[in-house]
Amino acid sequence: MVFLINDLHPDGMRIVVPWEAMKEGESVFVPCINVDSCRKQLAGISARLGVPLTSRKRIENHILGLRVWRTT
């Protein structure tokens, strides 16, 4: 599988999020076990695109992951 530079893949599975299309205040849940790796990838994406992102570790519907918000 090919991972693009702005895709997430903390557990080896490609997760595509349209970062540029997200509006301020919108969020997405990223299911993952390796939340530290996901946070590092999010930091890189945020820096490359100039899109401010905030994340919180969450369990939603019995699934571990990160809730990611586009912030100001």
C-alpha positions in Angstrom: 0.0 0.0 0.0 1.2 3.5 -0.8 0.9 6.2 1.8 0.7 9.8 0.7 2.5 12.5 2.7 -0.7 13.9 4.2 -2.4 10.5 5.0 -2.4 9.1 8.4 -1.1 5.5 9.0 -0.4 5.1 12.8 -1.2 1.4 12.8 -0.2 0.6 9.2 -3.6 1.2 7.7 -4.1 4.3 5.4 -6.5 6.9 6.7 -7.4 9.7 4.3 -8.7 13.0 5.7 -9.4 16.1 3.5 -7.5 18.5 5.8 -7.8 21.5 3.5 -11.6 21.0 3.2 -12.1 21.0 7.0 -13.5 24.2 8.4 -12.5 25.8 11.7 -14.2 23.9 14.6 -14.9 20.7 12.6 -13.5 17.4 13.9 -12.9 13.9 12.8 -12.3 10.7 14.8 -9.2 8.7 13.9 -9.4 5.2 15.2 -5.9 4.0 16.2 -4.0 2.1 18.9 -0.7 3.9 18.4 -1.9 7.4 19.4 1.6 8.7 19.9 2.5 7.9 16.3 -0.7 9.4 15.1 0.0 12.7 17.0 3.5 12.9 15.4 2.0 12.4 12.0 -0.7 15.1 12.8 2.0 17.5 13.8 3.8 17.0 10.5 0.6 17.4 8.5 -0.3 20.6 10.4 3.1 22.1 9.8 3.2 21.2 6.1 -0.3 22.4 5.3 -0.4 25.4 7.7 -3.6 23.9 9.2 -3.8 24.2 13.0 -4.9 20.9 14.5 -5.7 19.9 18.1 -6.2 16.3 19.2 -7.5 14.5 22.3 -7.2 10.8 23.1 -10.7 9.3 23.2 -12.7 6.1 23.4 -15.7 6.4 21.1 -18.2 3.5 20.7 -15.6 1.3 22.4 -12.9 2.2 19.9 -9.6 3.9 21.0 -8.4 6.8 18.9 -7.9 10.5 18.6 -10.6 13.1 18.0 -8.9 15.8 15.8 -10.2 19.4 15.5 -9.2 22.1 13.1 -8.5 25.1 15.3 -7.5 28.7 14.7 
